[in-house]
Amino acid sequence: MEPSALIVARSVKKSYGKLDVLKGIDLAVQSSEIVCITGESGAGKSTLLHILGTLDTPDAGDVFIKNERINGMDRRRLSQFRNQNLGFVFQFHQLLPEFSALENACIPAWIAGMSKKQAADKAMPLFELLGIADRMHHNPSELSGGEQQRVSVVRALINNPAVVFADEPSGNLDSKNARALHDYFLKLREELGQTFVIVTHNPELAGMADRHLHMKDGLFLQNNESV
C-alpha cells in the first residue's frame, strides 16, 4: 500500500447479517487516476464505493483519503470532509425539478457557505467545459438525459473535490450519450487533474480507465484468476 496515494483502503470488510459483502479489500488510488471497478451484481462494488465515499462505514479495516482516516471521524467532521473533498455521480441524476440546472449544480457550494454569485462563478466554467453552458437556466425537465447527467457532473465538481465517486454513471444513458460522458471524464482528468473511482458494467468505460479492477465475491480478482 502506497503512503503517498490519494486514497488508501486497508483490509476493508463489510457484512450485512450473515452475508459477507467485502472480505478484506486493499486498494490505493493515485491523484489524477481513473480507476474503474467491475463485477457481477452482488460482488460488492457499490458497497465498496459507498465506504470509500464515506456514505457507509466498514465493519473492519481503514480508509484514508488525503492521509486522513475517514472511518475515525465523527459525523459532523465527516459531513464537512465529504462536502469539501468528495464529489458524487450516480446512475440517476437526482436533480431537483424545481431548480434550474445552474441552481442544482450550485447546491454543494451553497452548503459549503458560498454566496450565490461565488457558486455561479465557479459553476459557469464547468458548464462550459461540459458543453452545456447554453442549458444553465433550463429546468431538468427541459434537458435531455445526457444533459441532465452532465449537470450532475458539474454538481460533483463544484467544490473542487479531491476525488469523484461515480456509481454506474452511464447506466441510464443510450450508447451515444454514454460515450460522450466517458469522453468528458477523460477531458476532466486531462484539464483539471480530476481523480475518478467509477463502478460500471460498461466495458468501454472500463477499457478507457487507467486501471480496471474486477470484483468477485467481495474481493478483487488477481490477473491470473478467472472472471
FENDAVEN-V876101 format. One record per pair of residues at least 12 apart in sequence whose ideal C-beta (glycine too) atoms are under 6 Angstrom apart, sorted by the first residue. I is the first residue (numbers start at 1). J is the second residue. Records with the same first field share a line. If there is no record, write none. Layout:
I: J ; J
This chain:
1: 28
2: 28
5: 28 ; 30
6: 29 ; 31 ; 195
7: 29 ; 65
8: 28 ; 64
9: 25 ; 27 ; 63
10: 26 ; 61 ; 62
11: 24 ; 61
12: 25 ; 58 ; 61
13: 59 ; 60 ; 61
14: 47 ; 58 ; 59
15: 59
20: 218
21: 44 ; 47 ; 218
22: 44 ; 47 ; 218
23: 218 ; 219
25: 48
31: 195
32: 193 ; 195
33: 195 ; 210
34: 189 ; 196 ; 209 ; 210
35: 197 ; 211
36: 198 ; 200 ; 206 ; 209 ; 212
37: 199 ; 213
38: 206 ; 214
39: 214 ; 215 ; 216
43: 215 ; 216
44: 215 ; 218
45: 199 ; 215
46: 167 ; 199
49: 165 ; 167 ; 199
53: 86 ; 165
54: 70 ; 78 ; 82
57: 71
58: 71
66: 162
83: 111 ; 112
85: 161 ; 162
86: 161
87: 156 ; 157 ; 161 ; 164
88: 156 ; 165
89: 152 ; 153 ; 156 ; 166 ; 169
90: 167
91: 168 ; 171 ; 172
93: 148 ; 149 ; 152
95: 140 ; 148
97: 140
100: 137 ; 139
101: 135 ; 136 ; 138 ; 151
102: 123 ; 136
104: 151
105: 123 ; 151 ; 154 ; 155 ; 158
106: 119 ; 123
108: 158 ; 159
109: 158
112: 159
122: 158
123: 154 ; 158
126: 154 ; 157
127: 154
130: 150 ; 184
132: 147 ; 150
135: 147
145: 173
146: 173 ; 177
163: 195
164: 196
165: 197
166: 198
167: 199
170: 202
182: 205 ; 208
214: 227
